[in-house]
């Protein structure tokens, strides 16, 4: 008898890339990646002052969606295609989604920041081994920051805040070197004040775990690990983030892109990302975080694989 392996696909269209991931679930393995296709994007370069996505940005999204889904499309499982905050929060979002759908036949969905936070928590909890105890999940995106906490498989609290690395970079013009300590203090004070306004922002439990699951945290951890790229970063401390802020501030985007662990296409936003990470860890009273490679996309895959498995089981 041949076992049927059920698969799920997710297309994640963000500011820096469109990434198609197909995964399967089989006995003894919660999720196994079987296909990954990525097309690079630089949508932040096409945004106007109001956050509208320009024509060149729309064309690049159309191309990326078409390219990721083009090869053996008939062999792909049903793909859940969604756009993150760069499109979700754009004033011309509906126009962009309609144009992409017309050109590619794929309608990108958008989900709320709170839903992204929930899915990030689901992924982090599963990746951490579903061990009992409290879990705090921090996720810094380009447009927003997601925070979730709980003690079970589902989060008790979820928050989404407009304090992403791209948002802060644009608001404070942090893509170039910052020599003024006063300016850094102003940004820090602004972030601290905004986080202090959040009702019920969760705090790190001394006996719990804090997981960080975003490119911002991963890059900071890789940078602080130095040039030893043979090992994946596992932990990042608040002191290390503070030290990284100083180095990133002294460099412009080009200089940051030459630092170990900092990718060139995210270098311009890396200082803002570090400042947000610092403020978030301080506000949540987290002196260190564990780096999780799973976030919203993996949470969505896990849930869809579970739904497929349940659907298949109901037919037996």
C-alpha positions, 0 to 999 in steps of 0.5 A, a space after each residue: 500500500 502506498 502512503 499518500 503524503 499531503 502537501 501545502 504551499 505558501 507564497 509569501 510576498 514581502 518587501 525584500 522577496 517573494 518566497 514560495 515554500 511547499 512542505 509536507 507532513 509525514 509520520 514522525 515529521 511535523 513539517 518537511 520542506 520539499 520545494 523553495 523558490 525565491 525572487 528578490 524584491 526591493 519594494 521599499 525603493 518604490 514607495 512614495 512618501 505616503 507609502 503607496 507602491 509605485 508602478 515599478 513596484 507593482 510590476 516587480 510583484 507581478 513578475 515575482 508571483 509569476 516566476 515563483 509559480 510558473 514551473 510545474 504549476 499544475 503539480 503544485 498543491 493549493 498555494 496560499 498566497 499572501 502579502 505582508 505589511 508593505 502591500 497590506 498597509 499601502 494606500 493603494 493596496 486594493 489597486 495593487 492586489 487587483 493588478 497582480 491578480 489580473 496579470 498572474 491569475 493569483 489573488 494575494 491575500 492580506 492578513 492582520 498584524 494580529 493574525 501574523 503574530 498568532 501564526 508566528 507564535 504557533 510556529 515558534 511554539 512548535 519549533 521549540 518542541 511544544 515544551 510546557 511553560 510560558 513563551 514570549 515571541 518577538 517578530 520585527 518585520 519591515 512595516 510592523 512588529 508582532 508580539 505574542 505570548 502564552 502558555 499553550 499551543 495558542 497565544 494568550 495575547 497578540 499585538 501588532 505595532 507600526 514600528 517595523 524596521 522599514 517604517 522607523 528607517 523612513 520616519 527617522 531617515 536612518 538609512 545613512 550613518 548617524 553621528 549625532 548621539 542626540 538623534 539616536 536618543 530621540 529615536 530611542 525615546 520615541 520607541 520607548 514611549 510608543 511601547 510604553 503606551 501598549 496596554 498589556 504588553 507581555 513581559 518575559 517570564 524568568 522561568 519561560 522562554 523568549 523566541 525571536 523569529 525575524 530576519 532582523 534578529 537573525 542578522 543581529 545574531 549573525 553579526 554578533 557571532 562574528 565571522 564564524 558563519 559555519 554555525 547558526 546563531 542561537 542566542 542574542 543578548 540585549 547587551 550585544 544589541 546595544 553594542 551593534 547599534 553603535 557600530 551600525 550607526 557609524 556606518 551608512 548602508 554600504 558600510 553596514 552591508 560589508 559587516 559580517 552577517 548583515 545582508 546588503 539588501 537589508 543593510 539600509 534598515 539594519 540600524 532601525 531594526 537594531 534600535 527596535 530590537 533594543 527597545 522591544 527587549 527592554 520593554 518586554 524585560 528580556 535580557 536575551 532571546 533565542 533565535 527561531 528560524 520559524 515565523 508566520 509563514 511556517 505557522 501558516 504551513 503547519 496549520 494548513 498541513 494540519 487541516 489537510 491531514 484532518 480533511 483526509 482523515 475525515 474521508 476514511 
